[in-house]
Amino acid sequence: MQWTSIVAIYFLVWVMTAFVMLPFGVRTHDELGIEKVPGQADSAPANFQPGRLALRATVIAAVLTALYIANYEFSWITAEDLDLVGLGQKG
């Protein structure tokens, strides 16, 4: 596999990981007992930390990408293994 493909896969996995992790660990002003700014949405996060989110997404995306590349190289799970409805069966 070319290194550019690995970088592209890593980037896609990183974006998906960061997006999935957005709601975890975030608390609203009401949950933390902090006064809200007038006009602020009730669901606005009070403790959003994008650096921490990026770091977590980086580590998780690196692990997931490494697993994907290893599966690509060693063929642990192939398309035939994922044929759940039997369309690929002969006979």
Contacts in CASP RR format, 6 or more apart in sequence:
PFRMAT RR
TARGET T0000
AUTHOR 0000-0000-0000
METHOD contacts of the structure
MODEL  1
MQWTSIVAIYFLVWVMTAFVMLPFGVRTHDELGIEKVPGQADSAPANFQP
GRLALRATVIAAVLTALYIANYEFSWITAEDLDLVGLGQKG
1 69 0 8 1.000
1 72 0 8 1.000
1 73 0 8 1.000
6 65 0 8 1.000
6 69 0 8 1.000
9 65 0 8 1.000
9 68 0 8 1.000
9 69 0 8 1.000
10 61 0 8 1.000
10 62 0 8 1.000
10 65 0 8 1.000
13 61 0 8 1.000
13 64 0 8 1.000
13 65 0 8 1.000
13 68 0 8 1.000
14 57 0 8 1.000
14 58 0 8 1.000
14 61 0 8 1.000
17 57 0 8 1.000
17 60 0 8 1.000
17 61 0 8 1.000
17 64 0 8 1.000
18 53 0 8 1.000
18 54 0 8 1.000
18 57 0 8 1.000
18 61 0 8 1.000
21 53 0 8 1.000
21 56 0 8 1.000
21 57 0 8 1.000
21 60 0 8 1.000
22 53 0 8 1.000
25 47 0 8 1.000
26 45 0 8 1.000
26 47 0 8 1.000
26 48 0 8 1.000
27 45 0 8 1.000
27 46 0 8 1.000
27 47 0 8 1.000
28 42 0 8 1.000
28 43 0 8 1.000
28 44 0 8 1.000
28 45 0 8 1.000
28 46 0 8 1.000
29 35 0 8 1.000
29 36 0 8 1.000
29 40 0 8 1.000
29 44 0 8 1.000
29 46 0 8 1.000
30 36 0 8 1.000
30 42 0 8 1.000
31 46 0 8 1.000
32 46 0 8 1.000
32 47 0 8 1.000
34 46 0 8 1.000
36 42 0 8 1.000
36 44 0 8 1.000
70 76 0 8 1.000
71 77 0 8 1.000
80 88 0 8 1.000
83 89 0 8 1.000
END
